[in-house]
Amino acid sequence: MLYPYSRQYAREVNKEPSAPPEDNFYIAQTGDTLYAISRFYNVSLDDLIESNPEIDPELITPGQKIYIPLPPPMLNCPTGAASYIISKGDTFYSVAKKHKMKCSALLKANPNINPDALLIGQSICIPKISSSYINEAYRIKLIYPYRWSKIHNERYEGIDGFFHVLAPSGSSSLYDICSREAFHKLKPYGSRPSISKTVADGHELYIIIPSTDQPMEMHRQSAIVAKYDTPVEISGKTCEYLIIRTDKNHLKDILDSLEFISG
């Protein structure tokens, strides 16, 4: 039930209407009610009425501009999450893309927000989905899912994937090192892995994608094979090449975040 409302009533209780941002409005459609609109934007009916003192709550007509007040800031974001203020032009998809996450992860962190009804100035939670890995010995940086655990300094893994860094010794060409990794006699990438050339952080490198007959126990292992600008010393050995083994699902994310640290 809508409460009777008038400007005279507002003056009597000495309650000033709130002033939502000018761009936060909704154009009423046939059959709309203030209650339905408040539910759509997840704001209180009282706040919606207060923000629209010129509108009769019991007489909404199509074409009316109804200003939407901002809901209270998020107070219970998931552990490690950061707040984000919606700007003009933001959508749930663009915010998720900006923070390199899936919309489903953003929705999970904001269960009380309608993704189709974002408001300028509204606060939402951005879940922490990645952590930084920095290895001074291997001279690399990369991003990995924050839920993965450290197995040892060169390997992290979780229920949905892993990465493992190593630096083979010996002198050869980058392609030869890649071929040796891809076509090992134990066939860790299956019998017909594919090799392709690409660039990351200004370095030419190869990626290895397993074939469909890869053994299940390899957990869809793929690899990135690169050459250092200058050799590195690791455990008393001089190494010219870097290999990062990771599951196929996280290969692109790790490749996109890979940085080489100057010696």
Secondary structure, DSSP 8 states (H G I E B T S, - for coil): ------HHHHHHTT-------TT-EEE--TT--HHHHHHHHT--HHHHHHT-TTS-TT---TT-EEE-----------TT-EEEE--TT--HHHHHHHTT--HHHHHHH-TTS-TT---TT-EEEE---EEEEEETTTTEEEEEETT-EEEETTEEEETTEEEEEE--BS---HHHHHHHHHT-TT-TT-SS-EEEEEEETTEEEEEEE--TT--GGGTTEEEEEEEEEEEEEETTEEEEEEEEEEEGGGHHHHHHH-EE---
